[in-house]
Amino acid sequence: MKNFVVKTIANAGALAVAVWLLDKITLTGTSTGKKVGTLLVVALLFGLVNFLVKPVVKVLTFPLFILTLGLITLVVNALMLLLTSWLADKLNLSFHVEGFWTAVLGGLIISVVSWALNVVLPDGED
């Protein structure tokens, strides 16, 4: 359970960095508390999308992974971010990613920051 919380916090931090760096990834809210709450819910949603959908997409696109030497990962991450944005819109969350290329760059930022935060934060395995 502790590992799940740490990964969710890392995802939320990575999403916050992407929102901060890219103008076309937006998170709106009336207060800082509301923004943080929305960010945590979006991080949970992003984690769920990555847990449920991403493995299926990876299996279906396995030949492309081999053909592109793994560069298709950028596209898969972008699609997961766009799916998260779409689901957030359906759930009336104020998180939006505008455009495919923004999602590619956002996915790259989120991957790097999430990796770095997972290295720094404790993983709960003693």
N, C-alpha and C positions, 0 to 999 in steps of 0.2 A: 504494500500500500504506500509506503514511504517513497519507493522508487517511482510510482505513478504520480505522486504529488510533485516530486522533483522534476520529472519530465514535463509535466504540465506547466510548472513555473518557468522552466527553460523555454518551452514553446511560447509562452506569453511574453517573455523577455525578447525572444527572437522576433516575434510579430511586432512588438513595440519598436524595435530598432528599424524594421522594415517600414513601419508607418512613419517613423521619424525621418528616415532617409529619402523615401520616395513620395512625391506629391500625389501620385495617382493611386496610392493605397491610403484610404482614409478611414479614420475612426473618429466618429463624432459623438458628442455627449454634452450634457449641460454642466457636469462637474467632473472633477478628477476621479472621484470615487465611482461614478457611473462608467467612466472610460475604463478604469481598472477592472471593474466587474464585467464589462462587455469583453474586454481583452481576455480575461480568464475563461469566459464561456466560449469565445472564438478559439482559444487555445485547446480547450477540451474537444470542440468540434473538429479542429484541424487534426488533433491526435486520433480521433475516431475515424476520420476519413483516411488518414495514413495507415491505420490499423486494419480497416475493413476493405477499402477500395484499392489502395496502392499495391498490395500483393497480387491481386487479380490482374491489374493492369500490367504489372511487371511480367507475369507469366504469359499474358497474351502478346506482349511486345518483346519477348525474349530474343527472337531473331534480330530485331532492331538493336538490342543491346550489344549483341555480338558484332553486327555490321558497323555500328557507329562507335565501337570501343567504349561504350558506356555514356557517350554524350547525350543519348536520348533521355538519360536521367534528368537533365535540365528541363526537358519538355514534360516529363511525367510529374516532376515537382511543381511545375507551373500549372498543369492541369489540376493537381490536387489543391493548389491554392485558389484557383478559379472555382472549383467545386465548393470549397469552403466558403468563399465569398457568396456564391449563389445560395447555399444553404443558410448562411447568416441572413441574407436578404429575406428568405422565406420565413425565418424565425424572428423577423423584425429587429435584428441586431444591427447596430450602426457601423458595420465594417464592410468596406467595398474595395475591390481590386478592379481597376479600369484598364482593360486591354491585356492581350496575350504577352506582349513584350515586357510590360510592367510585371506580370506574373512570373516571367522567366527570371528577371532580375530580382524580384522579391523572393522567389524560391531559392535562388542562390544565396541571398543575404540571410534568409531564415536558416538554411542548412548550415552555413558557416557559424553563425551566432549560436544556434542551438547546439552544435557540436562543441563549441568553446565553453558554453555554459554547462553542458553535461560533464565536461572535463573538470571544471572548477567546483561545481556543486557536488555534495555527497550523494552517493547513489543508494544508500540505505542498506547495502550489503556489508555486514560486519565480518 
